């Protein structure tokens, strides 16, 4: 008769499996980050040298959706899901519901991203549907990955050994479940014509950020920040309040991208009103994080994970508040269709989501693998990413404002192109710094998983189980 495995050995094996899953998601996401931002560098270069890469597969119209979709669904989605799994297991003091489902989800995410990239570069797409240019069969694969992830996360939280559901899991489970609904609505064929398609495009592209990346990023904030500071979150109630107000106000605001369009005027006005109301969860969530850090800001000099998270919080606060200002009709008249909106999207996606992911990976992945990146690598990544993104966003914000004012004044269109020239150069400078920081990040991830510093031993579980919940 086979003797039963000792409970401690079983626990160690489960920790090892979780560490491998977390590491695999992080490595896969990092590969997509480097690829997507390399495509971004090509796009920035083409603004200054439009004749570069004249072949069909290097045209701006094909490379731009490859860049955005690879960033959204290759890098950010996979990285955030890997973090969500780790946070769910640790905060619930349990085991992952299904390691097999986690691996299946990772394969589905990657298959969708690879197939979508190839399809777009060959010219197969679903038209000008921003952030859902992938042909619908490929988006079905991505939806399958979401459903697998939702089942696994909910199953993990359901088998928790704690009485309450920790705040992080409210956000991560909510984000995955909401996005399943968003993805279904965006693929139903009877919504893909006329004004219905316009309305759904606003619904999908805005909620892909606000109901997918935002709740997952905030959820891992609520776990990683208390762990780094060894203190509880400032207010659990404020976190729950921000969670529900985000759900109430955010889904409708995508229509503010289509002001002055044939969409019903009342729908446009409602989107503006709810955009203003979004200040409630944004200010509530930002205050919760900053008050948790109160008295500990000096620790950022020694803790780069904390510095990354702090920049992410500021990016969330500033970028979301900027979105509220942009929603007004008077502001749209100046900034809509200009490079200002490109700067804004990078402030939210890069300054908030990317810094959130990096800070939490640096805080949590070493706890899973027992391996740490070098301080020089952390510093190089942080400062190049911060300075590069600042140059990028500032140059496009200033240039985009000049661009919009040119149009309002009735200047020839070519004048706005000429005026944007110097700002496109600075955009490229910022983009190069950002890309180089991602290469450094890839090296840091390698060091935290299977790199030279990890060759002496395989991945090992954390020395102690987390007790944030």
C-alpha positions as CSV (number, residue, x, y, z in Angstrom):
1,X,0.0,0.0,0.0
2,X,1.3,3.4,-1.0
3,X,2.0,5.6,2.0
4,X,0.1,9.0,2.1
5,X,2.2,12.0,1.2
6,X,3.1,14.2,4.2
7,X,1.0,17.4,4.3
8,X,4.1,19.6,4.3
9,X,5.5,17.9,1.1
10,X,2.1,18.4,-0.6
11,X,2.0,22.0,0.4
12,X,5.6,22.5,-0.9
13,X,4.6,20.9,-4.2
14,X,1.6,23.2,-4.6
15,X,3.7,26.2,-3.9
16,X,6.2,25.0,-6.5
17,X,3.4,24.6,-9.0
18,X,2.1,28.1,-8.3
19,X,5.6,29.6,-8.6
20,X,5.9,27.9,-12.0
21,X,2.6,29.2,-13.2
22,X,3.4,32.7,-12.0
23,X,6.8,32.7,-13.6
24,X,5.4,31.3,-16.9
25,X,2.8,34.0,-17.2
26,X,5.4,36.7,-16.4
27,X,7.9,35.4,-18.9
28,X,5.3,35.1,-21.6
29,X,3.9,38.6,-21.0
30,X,7.4,40.0,-21.0
31,X,8.1,38.6,-24.4
32,X,5.0,40.3,-25.7
33,X,6.0,43.5,-24.1
34,X,9.3,43.6,-25.9
35,X,7.7,42.6,-29.2
36,X,4.8,45.1,-28.9
37,X,7.1,48.1,-28.0
38,X,9.6,47.2,-30.8
39,X,6.7,47.6,-33.2
40,X,5.9,50.9,-31.4
41,X,9.5,52.0,-32.2
42,X,9.0,51.2,-35.9
43,X,5.8,53.2,-35.9
44,X,7.5,56.2,-34.2
45,X,10.3,56.0,-36.8
46,X,7.8,56.0,-39.7
47,X,6.5,59.4,-38.6
48,X,9.9,60.9,-39.4
49,X,10.6,58.6,-42.4
50,X,7.2,57.6,-43.9
51,X,8.9,55.8,-46.8
52,X,10.7,53.4,-44.5
53,X,9.3,49.9,-44.8
54,X,7.2,50.4,-47.9
55,X,6.0,46.8,-48.1
56,X,2.4,46.1,-47.2
57,X,3.3,44.2,-44.1
58,X,5.1,47.2,-42.7
59,X,2.4,49.8,-43.4
60,X,1.2,51.9,-40.5
61,X,-2.4,50.6,-40.9
62,X,-1.2,47.1,-40.1
63,X,1.5,47.8,-37.6
64,X,-0.5,50.1,-35.4
65,X,-3.2,47.5,-34.4
66,X,-0.5,44.9,-34.0
67,X,1.2,47.2,-31.5
68,X,-2.0,48.0,-29.5
69,X,-3.4,44.5,-29.5
70,X,-0.1,42.9,-28.6
71,X,0.2,45.4,-25.7
72,X,-3.3,44.9,-24.5
73,X,-3.9,41.2,-24.9
74,X,-0.3,39.8,-25.0
75,X,1.5,41.8,-22.4
76,X,-0.9,43.4,-20.0
77,X,-3.6,40.7,-19.9
78,X,-1.2,37.8,-19.4
79,X,0.9,39.7,-16.8
80,X,-2.2,40.7,-14.8
81,X,-3.8,37.3,-14.9
82,X,-0.5,35.7,-13.6
83,X,-0.5,38.2,-10.7
84,X,-4.2,37.7,-10.0
85,X,-3.6,33.9,-9.6
86,X,-0.8,34.5,-7.2
87,X,-2.7,37.1,-5.1
88,X,-5.8,34.9,-5.0
89,X,-3.9,31.9,-3.7
90,X,-2.0,33.8,-1.1
91,X,-4.8,36.1,0.2
92,X,-7.2,33.2,0.4
93,X,-4.6,30.9,2.1
94,X,-5.5,28.1,-0.2
95,X,-4.3,26.3,-3.4
96,X,-5.0,27.2,-7.0
97,X,-8.2,25.6,-8.0
98,X,-6.7,24.0,-11.1
99,X,-3.1,24.3,-12.2
100,X,-4.1,22.6,-15.5
101,X,-6.7,25.4,-16.2
102,X,-4.0,28.0,-15.5
103,X,-1.8,26.4,-18.2
104,X,-4.7,26.1,-20.6
105,X,-5.6,29.7,-20.1
106,X,-2.0,30.8,-20.8
107,X,-1.9,28.7,-24.0
108,X,-5.2,30.2,-25.2
109,X,-4.1,33.8,-24.5
110,X,-0.9,33.2,-26.5
111,X,-2.6,31.4,-29.3
112,X,-5.0,34.3,-29.7
113,X,-2.3,36.9,-29.6
114,X,-0.1,35.0,-32.1
115,X,-2.9,34.3,-34.5
116,X,-4.2,37.9,-34.2
117,X,-0.7,39.3,-34.9
118,X,-0.3,37.1,-38.0
119,X,-3.8,37.9,-39.3
120,X,-3.4,41.6,-38.9
121,X,0.0,41.6,-40.7
122,X,-1.5,39.7,-43.6
123,X,-4.3,42.2,-43.9
124,X,-7.1,40.1,-42.3
125,X,-9.0,42.2,-39.8
126,X,-12.5,43.2,-38.6
127,X,-12.1,46.8,-39.9
128,X,-11.7,50.0,-37.9
129,X,-13.0,48.6,-34.6
130,X,-10.4,49.9,-32.2
131,X,-8.8,47.3,-30.0
132,X,-10.9,44.6,-31.6
133,X,-9.4,44.5,-35.0
134,X,-8.7,40.7,-34.7
135,X,-11.0,38.6,-36.8
136,X,-13.9,37.3,-34.8
137,X,-12.8,33.7,-34.6
138,X,-9.6,34.8,-33.0
139,X,-11.5,36.9,-30.5
140,X,-13.5,33.8,-29.6
141,X,-10.2,32.2,-28.6
142,X,-9.4,35.2,-26.4
143,X,-12.9,34.9,-24.9
144,X,-12.3,31.2,-24.1
145,X,-9.1,32.3,-22.3
146,X,-11.1,34.8,-20.2
147,X,-13.8,32.1,-19.4
148,X,-11.1,29.6,-18.3
149,X,-9.5,32.3,-16.1
150,X,-12.8,33.4,-14.6
151,X,-13.6,29.8,-13.7
152,X,-10.2,29.2,-12.1
153,X,-10.1,32.5,-10.1
154,X,-13.7,32.1,-8.8
155,X,-13.0,28.4,-7.9
156,X,-9.8,29.4,-6.1
157,X,-11.6,32.1,-4.0
158,X,-14.5,29.7,-3.3
159,X,-12.2,27.2,-1.7
160,X,-10.6,29.9,0.6
161,X,-9.8,29.0,4.2
162,X,-10.5,32.6,5.3
163,X,-14.0,33.9,6.4
164,X,-14.0,37.0,4.1
165,X,-13.1,37.6,0.5
166,X,-10.1,39.9,0.5
167,X,-10.5,43.2,-1.3
168,X,-8.0,42.3,-4.0
169,X,-10.1,39.4,-5.1
170,X,-13.2,41.5,-5.5
171,X,-11.4,43.6,-8.0
172,X,-9.7,40.7,-9.9
173,X,-12.7,38.5,-10.1
174,X,-14.9,41.5,-11.0
175,X,-12.6,42.5,-13.8
176,X,-12.5,39.1,-15.4
177,X,-16.3,38.5,-15.1
178,X,-17.0,42.0,-16.5
179,X,-14.7,41.5,-19.4
180,X,-16.3,38.2,-20.3
181,X,-19.6,40.2,-20.7
182,X,-17.8,43.0,-22.7
183,X,-16.2,40.5,-25.0
184,X,-19.5,38.7,-25.7
185,X,-21.3,42.0,-26.5
186,X,-18.5,43.1,-28.8
187,X,-18.7,39.9,-30.9
188,X,-22.5,39.6,-31.3
189,X,-23.2,40.1,-35.0
190,X,-26.4,42.2,-34.7
191,X,-24.4,45.0,-33.0
192,X,-21.9,45.4,-35.8
193,X,-23.8,47.7,-38.2
194,X,-24.5,51.4,-38.3
195,X,-24.8,53.4,-35.2
196,X,-25.0,50.2,-33.1
197,X,-21.5,49.5,-34.1
198,X,-20.4,53.0,-33.1
199,X,-22.0,52.7,-29.7
200,X,-20.5,49.2,-29.1
201,X,-17.1,50.4,-30.2
202,X,-17.2,53.1,-27.6
203,X,-18.4,50.6,-25.0
204,X,-15.7,48.0,-25.9
205,X,-12.6,50.1,-26.3
206,X,-13.1,52.2,-23.2
207,X,-14.1,49.2,-21.0
208,X,-11.2,47.2,-22.2
209,X,-9.2,49.6,-20.1
210,X,-11.6,50.6,-17.4
211,X,-13.3,47.2,-16.7
212,X,-10.3,44.9,-17.5
213,X,-6.9,46.4,-16.8
214,X,-8.0,48.9,-14.2
215,X,-9.7,46.6,-11.7
216,X,-7.0,44.0,-12.1
217,X,-4.2,46.6,-11.5
218,X,-6.1,48.1,-8.5
219,X,-6.7,44.6,-7.1
220,X,-3.0,43.7,-7.1
221,X,-2.2,47.1,-5.6
222,X,-4.5,46.3,-2.7
223,X,-2.4,43.2,-2.0
224,X,1.2,44.2,-2.9
225,X,1.2,47.6,-1.2
226,X,0.3,46.3,2.3
227,X,2.8,43.5,1.8
228,X,5.6,45.9,0.9
229,X,4.8,48.3,3.8
230,X,3.9,45.6,6.4
231,X,0.8,47.5,7.3
232,X,-2.9,47.1,6.4
233,X,-4.6,49.1,3.7
234,X,-5.8,52.5,5.0
235,X,-9.6,51.8,4.6
236,X,-11.2,48.5,3.5
237,X,-14.6,50.3,3.3
238,X,-13.2,52.9,1.0
239,X,-11.8,50.2,-1.3
240,X,-15.2,48.5,-1.5
241,X,-16.9,51.9,-2.2
242,X,-14.5,52.6,-5.0
243,X,-15.1,49.1,-6.4
244,X,-18.9,49.6,-6.7
245,X,-18.8,53.2,-7.9
246,X,-16.4,52.2,-10.6
247,X,-18.9,49.5,-11.7
248,X,-21.8,52.0,-11.7
249,X,-20.1,54.9,-13.5
250,X,-17.5,53.4,-15.9
251,X,-19.4,51.2,-18.4
252,X,-21.3,54.0,-20.0
253,X,-18.6,56.6,-20.5
254,X,-17.1,55.2,-23.7
255,X,-19.6,57.3,-25.7
256,X,-17.7,60.4,-24.8
257,X,-15.3,59.4,-27.6
258,X,-18.1,60.0,-30.1
259,X,-19.2,63.5,-29.2
260,X,-20.7,65.5,-32.1
261,X,-21.4,62.2,-33.8
262,X,-24.9,60.9,-34.9
263,X,-25.2,59.1,-31.6
264,X,-28.2,60.4,-29.5
265,X,-27.3,63.6,-27.8
266,X,-28.6,62.3,-24.5
267,X,-26.2,59.4,-24.7
268,X,-23.3,61.7,-25.3
269,X,-24.4,63.9,-22.3
270,X,-24.8,60.9,-20.1
271,X,-21.3,59.8,-20.9
272,X,-20.0,63.2,-20.0
273,X,-21.9,63.2,-16.7
274,X,-20.6,59.8,-15.8
275,X,-17.1,60.7,-16.8
276,X,-17.3,63.5,-14.1
277,X,-18.7,61.0,-11.6
278,X,-15.7,58.7,-12.2
279,X,-13.8,61.2,-10.0
280,X,-15.5,59.5,-7.1
281,X,-13.8,56.0,-7.4
282,X,-10.6,57.5,-8.8
283,X,-10.1,59.9,-5.9
284,X,-11.3,57.3,-3.4
285,X,-8.9,54.6,-4.6
286,X,-6.0,57.0,-5.0
287,X,-6.5,58.4,-1.5
288,X,-6.7,54.9,-0.1
289,X,-3.3,54.0,-1.6
290,X,-1.6,57.3,-0.7
291,X,-2.9,57.3,2.8
292,X,-1.6,53.7,3.2
293,X,1.8,55.0,2.2
294,X,1.6,58.0,4.5
295,X,4.8,58.4,6.6
296,X,6.6,55.8,4.5
297,X,7.3,57.7,1.3
298,X,11.0,57.7,2.2
299,X,11.1,54.0,1.7
300,X,11.0,54.5,-2.0
301,X,14.7,55.4,-1.9
302,X,15.4,51.8,-1.0
303,X,12.5,49.9,-2.5
304,X,12.1,50.2,-6.2
305,X,9.0,48.0,-6.2
306,X,7.4,50.6,-3.9
307,X,8.6,53.4,-6.3
308,X,7.0,51.6,-9.3
309,X,3.7,51.3,-7.4
310,X,3.8,54.9,-6.3
311,X,4.2,56.1,-9.9
312,X,1.4,53.7,-10.9
313,X,-0.9,55.3,-8.3
314,X,-0.1,58.8,-9.5
315,X,-0.6,57.7,-13.1
316,X,-4.0,56.4,-12.2
317,X,-4.9,59.6,-10.4
318,X,-3.6,62.0,-13.1
319,X,-4.6,60.0,-16.1
320,X,-8.1,59.3,-15.0
321,X,-8.7,62.9,-13.9
322,X,-7.3,64.0,-17.3
323,X,-9.9,61.7,-19.0
324,X,-12.7,63.5,-17.1
325,X,-11.4,66.9,-18.4
326,X,-11.2,65.5,-21.9
327,X,-14.8,64.3,-21.8
328,X,-16.2,67.9,-21.9
329,X,-17.4,69.1,-25.4
330,X,-15.3,72.3,-25.1
331,X,-12.1,70.2,-24.6
332,X,-13.0,67.7,-27.3
333,X,-13.3,70.5,-29.8
334,X,-9.5,71.1,-29.3
335,X,-8.1,67.6,-28.5
336,X,-10.2,65.1,-30.4
337,X,-8.4,63.2,-33.2
338,X,-5.1,64.9,-32.2
339,X,-1.9,63.4,-30.8
340,X,-3.0,64.7,-27.4
341,X,-5.3,61.6,-27.1
342,X,-2.4,59.4,-27.9
343,X,-0.4,60.9,-25.1
344,X,-3.4,60.5,-22.7
345,X,-3.8,56.8,-23.6
346,X,-0.1,56.2,-22.9
347,X,-0.3,58.0,-19.6
348,X,-3.1,55.7,-18.4
349,X,-1.9,52.5,-20.0
350,X,1.8,53.0,-19.4
351,X,2.0,55.4,-16.4
352,X,-0.7,53.5,-14.5
353,X,-1.1,49.9,-15.7
354,X,2.5,49.2,-16.7
355,X,4.0,50.7,-13.6
356,X,1.5,48.8,-11.5
357,X,2.4,45.5,-13.1
358,X,6.1,46.1,-12.8
359,X,5.9,47.1,-9.2
360,X,3.8,44.1,-8.2
361,X,5.9,41.7,-10.2
362,X,9.1,43.0,-8.5
363,X,7.3,42.7,-5.2
364,X,5.7,39.3,-5.5
365,X,7.6,37.2,-8.1
366,X,10.8,37.0,-5.8
367,X,8.5,35.8,-3.0
368,X,7.4,32.9,-5.3
369,X,10.8,32.0,-6.8
370,X,13.2,33.0,-4.0
371,X,15.3,34.9,-6.6
372,X,15.8,38.7,-6.7
373,X,16.9,41.1,-9.5
374,X,19.9,43.3,-9.0
375,X,19.5,46.8,-7.7
376,X,21.2,48.3,-10.7
377,X,18.7,46.5,-13.0
378,X,15.8,47.8,-11.0
379,X,17.2,51.4,-11.0
380,X,17.9,51.3,-14.8
381,X,14.4,50.0,-15.6
382,X,12.7,52.5,-13.3
383,X,14.4,55.7,-14.4
384,X,14.5,54.9,-18.2
385,X,10.8,54.0,-18.1
386,X,9.8,57.1,-16.0
387,X,11.9,59.6,-18.0
388,X,11.0,58.0,-21.3
389,X,7.2,58.0,-20.6
390,X,7.4,61.6,-19.3
391,X,9.0,62.8,-22.5
392,X,6.6,60.8,-24.6
393,X,3.4,62.0,-22.9
394,X,4.6,65.6,-22.5
395,X,5.7,66.0,-26.2
396,X,2.4,64.5,-27.6
397,X,0.3,66.6,-25.1
398,X,1.9,69.9,-26.2
399,X,2.1,69.0,-29.9
400,X,-1.5,67.7,-29.9
401,X,-2.8,70.9,-28.4
402,X,-1.0,72.9,-31.1
403,X,-2.4,70.6,-33.7
404,X,-6.0,71.1,-32.4
405,X,-5.6,74.8,-32.2
406,X,-4.3,74.9,-35.8
407,X,-7.5,73.1,-37.0
408,X,-9.8,75.4,-35.0
409,X,-8.0,78.5,-36.5
410,X,-8.6,77.1,-40.0
411,X,-4.9,76.7,-40.9
412,X,-4.1,74.3,-43.7
413,X,-3.9,70.7,-42.5
414,X,-0.2,70.5,-43.6
415,X,0.6,73.2,-41.1
416,X,-0.4,71.0,-38.3
417,X,1.8,68.2,-39.7
418,X,4.8,70.6,-39.9
419,X,4.1,71.8,-36.4
420,X,4.0,68.3,-35.0
421,X,7.4,67.5,-36.5
422,X,9.6,68.3,-33.5
423,X,7.2,66.6,-31.1
424,X,7.3,63.4,-33.2
425,X,11.1,63.5,-32.8
426,X,10.8,63.8,-29.0
427,X,8.1,61.1,-29.1
428,X,10.7,58.8,-30.7
429,X,13.3,59.7,-28.0
430,X,10.9,58.9,-25.2
431,X,9.9,55.7,-27.0
432,X,13.5,54.5,-27.3
433,X,14.1,55.0,-23.6
434,X,10.8,53.1,-22.8
435,X,11.8,50.2,-25.1
436,X,15.3,50.0,-23.6
437,X,13.7,49.9,-20.1
438,X,11.7,46.9,-21.3
439,X,14.8,45.1,-22.4
440,X,16.2,45.6,-18.9
441,X,12.9,44.4,-17.4
442,X,13.2,41.2,-19.5
443,X,16.7,40.7,-18.0
444,X,15.3,41.3,-14.5
445,X,12.5,38.7,-15.1
446,X,15.1,36.2,-16.3
447,X,17.1,36.8,-13.1
448,X,14.0,36.3,-11.0
449,X,13.1,33.0,-12.7
450,X,15.5,30.9,-14.8
451,X,18.4,33.2,-15.3
452,X,22.1,32.7,-14.3
453,X,21.3,33.5,-10.7
454,X,18.6,30.8,-10.6
455,X,20.6,28.0,-12.2
456,X,21.9,26.6,-8.9
457,X,18.4,25.5,-7.9
458,X,14.9,25.2,-9.4
459,X,12.1,27.5,-8.4
460,X,11.4,27.3,-4.7
461,X,8.3,28.4,-2.8
462,X,8.3,31.5,-0.6
463,X,9.8,30.9,2.9
464,X,6.5,31.8,4.5
465,X,2.9,31.9,3.4
466,X,1.3,35.4,3.1
467,X,-1.1,36.6,5.7
468,X,-2.5,39.8,4.3
469,X,-6.1,38.6,4.4
